Structure formats: C-alpha cells, structure tokens
Amino acid sequence: MVPEDSFYGRMGAVSRVLFRDDDQSCMYCEDNGRPSWPPSLMSGILLLQFHDNVSDQEAVERLCYDLRWKVALDLPLDFQPPHPSSLSVYRGRTLEHGQERYAFNRLLQVGREAGFLCDRVTLLIDTTPQRGAGAVQNTYTLIRKGIRKVLKAAGYDVRAKRRGMGANLAAYLDSDEKAAIDWGNPTARLAQLKVLVRDAGSVLELASGQVDEEEVRTAAWLLTKILGDDVATEEEGDPKLRQGVAEDRTVSMTDPQMRHGRKSASQRFDGHKVHVAVEPASELLLAVEPMPGNAGDGRELLHVVQTVQEEQSVIVERVIADGAYGSGDNRAACMDRGIDLVSPLATPSGPRVHKSEFEIDVAAKRAICPQGEEATMCKTERDAQGRSVLQFTFDRKGCERCALFDRCVHSKTEGRSLGTHYHEHLLQAARQRQATPEFRQVYKGRAAVERKIAHLIDHGLRQARYIGKAKRRLQAQWTGAAINLAQLFRLFVGDMNRMRQALAMVT
C-alpha cells in the first residue's frame, strides 16, 4: 500500500543498512543498565520525525498507526513503540557524545562513496531566518524574570525566600505575574521601571557573594546585560527606557540567544539564522549551521567553509553567494585560501553619483570624478580595524560648476568626498569581473541554494524546536540529513541495490 518509489518505500528498501548500531556504541554502556532501544532504530525514527516535522508524541503515534513509517523502518504491524521520552533521551545522548552530525555526515559519506561528491567542491551559500523557541518579551518582563532567575540560581525558593532578603524581593518568588498598575499611564510605567531597576540592583548585590557558581554568574550577567541594553539614566538619576535598540539586545529570557534580526530592510524576525551550503552538481547539503539572528550573512562565511572542509574532508575551491558575502575582507580571506569567491557588489541605484563611477588609483593616491576632475586632497585615515585607508576630497568650487553637483555633493561646506576600503583593489577587480558574461553564467547557478532552503523550511527548519545552539544545530543537522536522503534516492535513480552497497561500504 506504500508506493515503492516514495520516500518511505525507498527508505524501507535500505533501512537494514541505513544506520549501524556499532557507529554509536560509544553512547552506551555494554555491561550495565537496562537494554536500550537499538541506536540504528532510534536514528531512523529521529530522521523520520524531522522529515515529517512532528513532535515526539506524534512520532510515537505514527509508529503505531502509520503504514508509511512501518515500511520505512521495516517494522511489523504489531510493533510496540518506545515511550516518547526515549526520543528525548536519545537526542541528549547524541549531544553528550558529539554525535549530532552522525546521520548528516554518514549520508554525505555515501555520496562520496558513490561518486556524487568530488574531493574539490563548489559551495552555494546563503542564510535563512529561524524563529526562536522562546517568547519575545518587553523590558519590564525581561527584568522581572531576570530577577527571579538570579534568585533561583542563588538557591532561594519559596520556602527559604525570607533568608537574607526583604519582602520586595521575596515577592518575585511568590508570583511571576506582572505588576497590577495602569500600563496605559506613562507615569505609572516609569515608576514601575524604577522599582524593577532598584530591585535588580539589590538582587545582583545579594548574589555577588556566589559569583564562583556558574549558574549564578550566568544569570547575573544576563540580568546586567538586559539593564545595560534597555535602561538609561535621566539627568535626575532616575532610570528610563533607552531610545533605539542595542545591537546585541536580548529579547527573551526564555531563550537568551534569540535576537532581533533582519533578512532584508522589510523582513524582520525574532530568533536566529541558519547558514546553508549546497554542492551544485549533486545538490547535496554540505552544511546546515546555526548562527546569531542579528549577525550579517557574510560574517560567518569562513566558519562555514572551514566546517565543510573539516567535516566532509573536501577542499572548497569556489564559493558562490549573494552580495552580502562580497565584502573586501571576505574576498581577501578567500584569496589567501585559494578560494574563488563569486559574489556581486551592489549595483548603483538612485540619483546619487555612486563611488563606482569614480576612477580611483590607490597606489598613486589619485581619484578622478566622472567629469574628469581630480581630487584636490588625499588623507590617510584608519578604518574600524585600525588599518590605513584613503579619504579623497574634491574642490568645492569645482564641484559647484559641475552639472552633477546636486546629485553628487551633499556637504554644505566641502566638495564631494569618498573613502577607500583597505582591500579597494579587490573590490575594483570584483566590479569589473561581474560585468562579464562568464560571471553571469557562473552566478546563475546560485538559485539552487534557494531551492534547498525552501525544502528545509518545508520540513520545519523555519521554527526552532529547542533552546540552545547545540540543540538547534541538532535540529538543523537531522533536517538536513532527511533532505539529503531524499536527494540520494534521486541520484541513485531508484537503484536501491547500488545504494545498499554504498551504505555497506561506509563505516
């Protein structure tokens, strides 16, 4: 009743060799404790769970009544499944023993064994937003829950709440409810903020004697960070909400690693990002790595490349990515490693005369504008990393005579000015390259990573299931493994005998 050419039918055809018990024997004690469920079976259940994007409870129910799962795992109709908590225990074991990449790496090794992956690869790279598992909370809630978290970490509970603390602090252990004030009244809100900041200071002082304990130190640091991110001080010394959003602002006490993030100017999210790397010829995922939600896409380019090279034992010779990755620093780092970075620079748009329209010679310290005028001043300055860069300034009177003045100059006292990047020569070469037909042909292949991201989202990666980077990496790796297994079925063109042989060769 389950089609042989379906994902479940094909998985059933290789289920006996898909995973091996010996591969994860390090996670178990052989001569003590109750007999465990075979890790090969638990791996198969976990892979199906992420493929179908279901909870632990739903996974166990599908083991009972879903014929597709019984076929995929080669189980009898009267199979008695494990308790849902067994899946949680198994995931905990994989994290404890560093086995969260087990299925992902094993299936890629099968791809190598079958010749679908070469020793030297090209990577298509992009990121996708991931909603966090915690609730987004306002400043008042963050401080209130932060106080409660520090008190509990310091060993205070409801029964011992009076020990060394006043009634105002004990109230945070009695109830986690917000204060009963008129939240529509700005004066009442400011008064409540003053109370919360005062109590937070008292709690931090109370816990200062236990800073050697990691849990207390972590909770106190988080509360201190929230106060620094969200609270400022008025001239009179009273606290007030800080204007603007801190760059690394904590948005949830439930999941402290969540951040406000943006994939674009119009697309904001609260949570994390996931880096995705695809090999274009086979369309196999080579990396699915979590990253901070507020980090720029290109910031972790080298980390992803290094992860692929170390985990998959391949050499990355080319990276194709969108403009977010094409910074001068990334281009220099890739060039030093022998990697060809194919990434476009921003195309000038709007009426303003773009820097790319100027002729800049860094070696000669000369800059010529589109109308042929040369900069009259060149200064050496320092960038954010303390490196030497050039700053060119054009004569104001000469600029005023130019027909492009209104679109080019925005200063009210000086002529047009423009600065260079430390790797300006690499940026200039990249801009020239992207105008060629060869660049456009190569870059066209980047669309495959968008397709793979869509597959990951279809299988649940848009929403984080767990709290903590290690658990989110586990979710990403096993979701990626499910996608790769489906891709391997396509690459083997339904030849399950050949796939079984490849699986048997991988240890």
Buried (B, 14 or more C-beta within 10 A) or exposed (E): EBEEEBBBBBBBBBBEBBBBBEBBEEBBEEEEEEEBBBBBBBBBBBBBBBBBBBEBEBBBBBBEEBEBBBBBBBBEEEEEBBEBEBBEEBBEBBBEEEBBBBBBBBBBBBBBBBEBBBEEBBBBBBBBBBBBBBEBBEBBBBBBBBBBBBBBBBEBEEEEBEEEBEEEBBBBBEEEEEBEBEEEEEEEBBBBBEBBBEBBBBBBEBBEEBEEBEBBBBBBBBBBBBBEBBBEEEEEEEBBEBEEEBEEBBBBBBBBBBBBBEBEEEEEBBBBBBBBBBBBEBBBBBBBBBBBBBBBBBBBBBEBBBBBBEBBEBBBBBBBBBBBBBBBBBBBBBEEBEBEBBBBBEEEEEEBBBBEEBEBEBEEBBBBBEBEBBBBEBEEEEEEEEEEBBBBBBBBEBBEEBEBBEEBBEEEEBBBBBEBBBBBBBBBEBBEBBEEEEBEEBBEBBEBBBEBBEBBBEBBBBEBBBBBBBBBBBBBBBBBBBBBBBBBBEBBEEEBEEBBBBBBEBE
